[in-house]
């Protein structure tokens, strides 16, 4: 009798497994993806005054305050896309820049304004290199200034005032940027089949504490004016 029960249970269990409808499985299949890794091209890993991921979060380069010889003060970058499973190919890299200005509001509180509302398209790169290979480019102070020269901020919460022609806090003659200005570089990756990747998991990929490697990735690069 016991053997009959066990046999019947086994047959029933196998029948249930064999009839399982995988379309009802709540766990989706993992899809392929790509992520981007950017560095300041002139900064080497382990540089003085930098963290383990020196090229990623630290201020590796600066723009000059003066507009004179601005083009000679360009910042060099390198970007590469990574497909861990080699299933996707990136056909376009869009580079975005945001300028962050710090100021004090009428109530005396420190504030920051994103002049590009998170980023303005600065360059479009057709990758000349394949998976895990570097693509080099640069940004000059002139290019960045031209992106934001018409930007305005409501410093008093009401009236929009041109950032580079603010009578309340005039910039020195011949100067474009202040020492409190920051610039943030981000990127979007478009694959040959039309997929777009522009955000990555901040707690893992973007905050990877390991040293720079072909599998590492970050979400932005930040520099300032000095």
Secondary structure, DSSP 4 states (H G I P E B T S, - for coil): -HHHHHHHHHHHHHHHHHT--GGG-SSPPPPP--EEEEEETT--TT-TT--TTHHHHS---EE-SBSTTGGGG-EEEEEEEE-TTS---EEEEEEEEEEEEEEE-TTS-EEEEETTTT-EEEEEE--SS-TT--EEEEE-HHHHHHHHTT-EE-TTSSS-EEGGG-GGGPPPTTB---TT-EEEEEEEEEETTS-EE----TTTTTT--SPP-TT---S-EEEEE-
